[in-house]
């Protein structure tokens, strides 16, 4: 499926990206080629193939929660670049 200039311009507008005429033509060609790969994939017969999210028989693969002692507050404060009266001091993020 070949994209036209209007489709590429619309995609660029959605992405809030300004494109020159040369870039529109470049991306039109590249995006058309990418979509062409999906056309090939959609031609594959998947009748009888069950949908799956994982191909390996894995279930609940999580690291166990093992409680560990935390650092003492004094050590954390010693490692911090800025402290103030026993607290970590950070730059303001909201005005």
Phi, psi and omega in degrees: 000124181264131176277150174259174182300323181296321180295317179294319178297320178296316178298317179296321179295318178298323180275358181057049180238129176272131181236142173279171179299322179294319180293322178300315180293319179298311182289330176299315179294313183294315180294323177297321178294318179297315179295328176299326177294323178291328176298321177296316180295323181288346177279350181286135179283115179247020179298127179087358179269122182286140175295143182214151175257345184212131181271344180259149181282066180255140176220133176048056180272089180231150173287141180293144176281110180244115179294136178229153178291142178272171178290147175294145182306324181297321180292320178297315180295327177293329181277341184285142178291326180226134175226161179209109176055045177085008179238156173285137179251131179232161176291150178293135179256342177238144179265000000 
